[in-house]
Amino acid sequence: MSAPDVLLPYQQRWVADESQVAVAEKSRRVGLSWGEACASVLDASYESGMDCWYVGYNKDMAQEFIRDCAFWAKHFNVVAAEVEEVLIDDEDQDILSFQIRFASGKRITALSSRPSNLRGKQGRVIIDEAAFHDRLDELLKAAMALLMWGGKVRIISTHDGEENPFNELVKDIRAGRKPYSLHRITLDDALGEGLYQRICLKLGRPWTAEAEAAWRDELVKFYGDASEEELFCVPSRGGGVWLPRVLIEARMKPGRKIVRWRAPDGMELWPEHSLKADVRDFCERELRPLLDALNPKLPSAFGLDFARVSDLSVIAPLQIDALRRDFPFLVELGNAPFKAQEQILFYLADRLPRFSHGMCDAGGNGAYLAEVAKQRYGETRITEVKFNETWYRENTGPFKAAFEDDTLSLPADEDVAGDLATFRLVRGVPRVPDLRVTDQRGQKRHGDAGIAMLLAHAASRQELYQPYVYDPIKLTRKGGITGGRDGDDYRAIRTTGGFRARSGVN
């Protein structure tokens, strides 16, 4: 039995493409970047070839691509130096990068995604997962300049919304406005050309059609609502928007307040007693009436998204009524000193009815406020959150389901709606991209209210905390119980929600 080709047919077509500019819209994890590593080694390993410049959007991608290139160099038995780390000048800042040098004198180098890094370069440029680069338009302009001296440009990506520059490029090619080569590789395309068979070969397991169908179904289930975009090259509507604006507005209730307070510049230098007095006046004036209006019988939770200077700190209190989650008001703090934020958070949490759980943004400077909150309320009631892909994956699904099922309500506010609409699908996981907008008051926002509400919703799904003390019964000389009913033996359990008396002796 002969060994299969190393490259699958769609990878072979990509490597064989001699167009100056080739673009690929693809499914996740079909191995096209691995195929591109093969093409890059072929270009760099011959004297008549060219240098190759790989541009991914993070360090892990760069390392993986260079490792793949090292594999292909060994496979082709071409002379190459070991992979080395090099310092690349990145706008007056040295950036650690990765490089392979060949005996041909050519090299493959992984660069950061700054467009300026391509200035003065010649050769083959590979822009991987192009849709997820912050400045793709500028990066493409810089890459296309290399074509003047016989270079090549390779653009590879999964989609990230209809309005993304990558999708605009794909549409221009299809419309004939750009004379570039276009490849399209969906999950089903890749499976039809042997992807799962190759996976089975690598893992040493037998291939069957039934196993392949089950594997495909599991993958589609994993990506859920994002599967069309992530696996089948169908860009999501609304530029990758995860929460549609119409759904957000449907859950907004007029009359609920957004408490907004911007601290005076230099407040952190005030004497401690002056700062505390000013913050206390704010809390009594703005927060006390809202807290007094909450339902004392319902458990409460909160979420805190922290910021100190440029963005907003937002505290999102929430009340839990069976399956419902309601945000009665939000608190937005701008330019607030650490101590002021601590005082406001404690004032609010101390007065939330039946306070059950809080989740605090513990990234960067937020770690301080999250830590003191945990010290005050205990580790069973405070979760310090350092955002990562796993946390977003586990908590964004239930949050969106609450909007869809109409089990959530929030204040009606244009800026809050904008924060919630900021969420985008990034590699199949909803999160707030690293982009900021300016609201009606000139304040920079980074999805702050949306993150705070997501944290609060996640906190509300934790096990409810019910603090209580046990009052031991006391028998009188006559055999009765002090404070009890005639002839009854009972235990009294005092909770934050009142007394519950239970008759009989256990």
N, C-alpha and C positions, 0 to 999 in steps of 0.2 A: 504494500500500500504506500503510495507516494505521499510525502508531506505536503500540506496545503501551502498556498502562497502566504508569505508573511503578512502582506497587506490585503485587506478585503477590497472588493471591487470599487466601492466609493472612495476608499483611501487611495487606491491606485489612480483613479481618475484625477484626484486632487494633485497628487505628486506629478502626474504626467502633463498637467495643464501648463502650457508655456506662455499664457497671456501675461501681459505686463501687470495687470490688476485682476486678481481673482477674489471673489467674495463667496463666503459660505454661510448660509443660514442653516442651523442644525439643531438637533435634539441634544439634550445633556448626555454626556458620557458615551459617545459613540466612537471615540478614539481619533477624532480628526486632528487634534493638536499633536498626537503621537505620529500620525501620518505626515504632518507638516515638519516635525523634527527630522524625519527621513529626508524630505525634500531639502531642508536647510543644510543637512550634512552633505548631500550630493552637491549642492551649490558651493559649499565652503571648502570641500576637500580637494578640489582641483585648481591648478594655477589659473586656468581660464575662468574659474568661477567667481564668486563675489562674497564679501562679508555679509553676515546676516545679523539683523538687529531685532530682537524679540521684545515686544512691549505687552506685558500683562498688567493687570491692575493691582496685584499684590505680590509680596515676596515669595509666597508658597508656589504660585504659578510659575514664577521665574525659575525657582529651584527644580521644579518638576520637569519643565521643558528642557533645561540643561542636562538633567539626568537622562531624559529620553534621547537627547542628541548623543550623549556618551554611549548609550546602548547601540545606536545606529552606527556610530564610528567603529565600535568593536565588531558589529555584524558585517560591515563592509571591509573590515580589516584595513582601514585607512589610518595613517599615522597622525595621532593627535596627542597633544600634551594633556596632562591631568586637568580636570576641572579646577579652575582657580577663582578666588574672590579678588575683585579689583575695585578700585575707587574710581567712580565716574563723576566728573564735575557736573553738578546739577544746579545751575543758577547760583553760583558762588557757595555751593554747599556740596561737600563730598558725600556721595551715596554709595554704599556697599552694593556691588553687583556681582554677576557670575559670568564666566567666560570660558570658552574652549578655543585653543589655538591649534591650527593644523600645520603640517609640514609644508603645505601649499603657500603658507604665509597669510592665509585667510583666517577668520575667526567668527565664532558665533557668540554674541554678547546679549545678555538680558538687561534691558534698560528700565528705568521708572517711566511713568506715563506722561511726564512733562513734554509738551510738544517741542520745546527748545532743545531737548536732548538729541533730536534728529538733525539739527542744524550741522552742516558741514559733513554729514555722513554720506556714504555711497553704498549701494548694495541692495539686499533683500530685506524688506521690513515686514514683520509679522505682528499684526495687532490682534491679540487674542481676547475673546469675550468683549468685543468692541462696544456693544450696547451698554456696558457697565462702566465705561470710562467717563469721568466727569466732563472732560473737554474734548469729546470725540471730534467735533467739527474742526477744531484747531489742530488736533493730532493728525487728521486726514490731510489737511492742507500741508503740514510739514512732511508727511510721508510721500505725498504725490510729487513733491519737489525732487525726490530721488529718481524719478522716472526720466528726467532730462538727460542723465548720463547712463542710461541703460539699466536702471535698477528695476526691481519688482516689488509689488505691494500685495500682501496676502492679508485679508480681513476675514476673521472667523468669529462667529458669535451665535449664541442663543438669543431669542428676541426678549425685549423688555419694554413692551408697549407700542402702540400704533404710532405715537408721536415722537418716538425715540429717533435720533439722527440715523441710527443703523437701519431702522425700517424705512426711513425716507430714502436712504441709499439703495436699498433693495428694490423699492418701488421705481426709482429712477432707472435702474438697470432694466427692469421688466418693461418699462415704458419706452425703452430705447434712447433715453436721454443721456445715459452713461454707457460708453462702449466697453464695458467690463464683462468678464466671465462670471457667471453665477451658478453656484452649486446649492442644491437643497437636499438635506438629509434628515428625514423624520425618523422617529424610532422604528416605525414599520418598514421604512426603506432599509434601514440598517439590519433589521431582523431578516428581511427578505434576502439580504446579501450575506448572511452568515454570522451576524454579531453574536447571537446567543450560542451558536455552535462553537465559535471561537472561545467564548467564556467557559463553556463546558470543557473544551480541550485544555485550556489553561488550568482549570481547577481539577482536572482529572476525573470528571464525572460523565456518565453517559448522557447523550442528547436524545430527547424525545420531543415530539411535537406537543404533547400534553404538558411537559415541563416548561417548554418555551412559552406556551399560552398562559400558564399559571404565573410565570415570571413577569410577563408583560402586564398582566392584570394587576399584580402586586405593585409594580412600578407606577402604573396609572393611579392606583388607589393611594399610593404614598404622596404623589403630587396633588391629588385632589382637584380643586378648582383651577389650579395652575397648570394642569397637565397639557392642555391644548397649546399653551405657549412654551412650556418647558420641554415637551416631548414631540410635538407635532408642528412646530414652526408657525403657529397662528398667534400673531401679536395680540396681546390683550387690549381691549378698548380703553380709551381714556388715558393713554400714555402710561399704562402699567398701574393705574390707580387700583388699590385693593378695596377700599370702602367707597362705593359710589356716592356722589354728593346727594343724590335723591334719597338714598337710604339713610344718610346721616340726618338730613333735614326732617325726615319723617319721624324721627325719634326725639326731636327737640320740642320742649315745652315752653311757651312764652311765660314771662313773669318770674322765672328763676334768675337769680342774680350772679353776675361775675364780679367778685370783689377784686379791684385792681389797685395796687399800691406801689408806687415807685419811691424808693428811699432817696433822701437828698444826697447829693454828692458829698463825700467826706464824712458821712454819718458814722463810719467805722472808727473815726477818731474822736467822737464825742465821749464825754465822761460816761461811765457805765450807768450811773443813776439817771442821766438825761436820756440815754438811748432806751433804757427799760421803760421809763415813764412815757416816752413818745409812742413806743410800740404798744404799751398797755392801753393807752388812750385809743389807738387805732383798733385794737382787738375789741375793747368794750363798745366802741361806736359802731364798727362795721360787722364784727363776727358774732357778738353776743345775741343780737336779735335773731339772726339766722339759726344759730345753735338752739336757742330757746324754742324755735318753731318746729324743730325736728320731732318726729314721733318717738316718744320715750320708750315705747314697747318693742321697737325694732332694733336688731343688731346693726352695728355700723362698722365700716372699714374705711381706709383711706389709701391713696397712692400719692407719692411725692416724686416729681421729676425736678432734679436740682440744677440750678445754674447760679452763678455769682454776678457776672458782669454783662456779657453780651446777650445771652438768652434770658428766658424767664424761668423762675422757679414756680411750679404750679402744684398746689395741694388740691386733690380731688376727693372730698368726703363722699361717702356712698352709704345708703341704707338698704338693708336686705329684707324683702318681704316675700317669704316663700321662694318662688323661682324668679321673682323680679329683682332688678338692680336699678336703683334710682339715684341720680346725682342731683341733690337739692340745690347746690351752688358750687362754685369753684373759686379758688383764691389764686391770683396771679401776683407774683412779687418780682419787681425789677430792681436791680442794683442793690439788693438788700444784704447788709452785712450778715456774716455767719450767725452771730449772737441774736440778731433780730429774727432771722429765720427760725432759729431754735425756739425762741420765745413764742413766736406765732404758732409753730407746729404743736408745741406742748399745750398752749392755751386751747387750741382746737381739739386735739386728741383727748385732753383731760375732760372735755365737756361733750364728746360724742356719746350719745346714748348707747349703752351696752357695747362699748368699743371692743371689737373682736380681733381685728388684724390690720396691720399696715405694711405696705411694701414701699421701700425707699430706694431710689436710685443711688447706688453706692460706687459709681464710677468717678474717678478723679476726686475733685474736692467734695463731691457728695458723700464720700465715705465718712467724713466727720459727722454730718447730721444723722446719717443712718446709724452710726455707732452710738451716739448719745441717745437716740430714740430707743435703741435696743437696751441700753443701760437703764432707761427710765421705765419701759413697759415690759421688758423681759424678752428673751429669745423666742418664746412661744407665740408672741404677738407681733413681733417685728421681723420681717425678712429683708436682708440687705441684698439687693439685686445688682449684679454686674452683668450687663446685657451681653448676650452671645446668641448665636444662631439657634442653639438648642432651646434656650429660654423663649425666644420669639416663637419658635415652631410649636411649643407646647401651650402657649398662652394666647396667641392671636386667634386661633381657631374658635375657641369658646367665646371670645370677645366679639368676633364678627357674627357668630351664631346668635348672640343676644340682640344684635341689630336686626338680623333677618327674622327672628322669631318674635319681635316686639316685646322682649322682656327687659328692656333697658330704656331709660329716659334721661335727658340731660338738658341744660339750659340752652335756649335759642340764642346763638351768638355767631356772627359772621367769622370772627377770627378763630373761634373754637372749631367751627365747621371746617375751616381751612386747615387747621392742625390735623384733624382726623383724616382729611382727604390727602394729606401728605404721604401717608403710608404707600409704599411701593413693594412689589414682589421682586426680591433680590435673590437670585439662585433658588427660586421657588418658595422663599420664606418672606413674609411681610415684615418690613421694618421701615424706619424713617431714614431716607438717604441723607448724605452729608451736604444738604442745601438749605439755605436760609431765605426767608422772605421778610419783608417789612410790613407791619400791620398799620392800621389807620392812625395810630398814635406815634408812628415812627420807631416802634420797638421791634428789634429783631426777634424772629420766632423760628424755632426748629422743631415743629411738631410737638411743642411742650405740653399743651393741654391733652393732646391725644395720648402721649406716653403716660401722663399722670393717670388718665382714666383707664388705660390698659393695666397699669400697676394696681389700681384700686379694684378693678374687676377680678384680677388674678388673686388679690388679697381676699376678696369676698368668697372665693371658692375654697379657701383653706378651712380646716376644721374650726368650727365656732368655739371661741374661748369663753367659758362661763366661770368667772371667779366666784367662789363661795366660801363661807365659813360654816362650821358645824357647831350648833349650840347644843351642848349635852343636856339631857333631861335631868331634872333634880326631883327625887322623890321626897314628899313631905312625910312627917311622922305618921300621918293618917293613911299613908300608902298612895296618896295622890301625887300629882305632878305640879310643881310650881308654875303658875300661869296657865295651866291646862284647863280643859273642860272637865266637868264633874264625871269621874269614873272612867275617863279616857286616858290611855297611855299613848303619847305621840312624840314624834321627833320634828323639830323645826329646822328647816334648811334655809338660811338667808342667802339670797343671791342678789346681784345688782338689779334684778328686775322685781324684787320684793320677797315676801315670805311665802313658802309653800309648806303647809302643815300636812302630815301624813299620819293617819290614825293607826292604831295597832302596834304591837311589839314584834319586831323581826327576830 
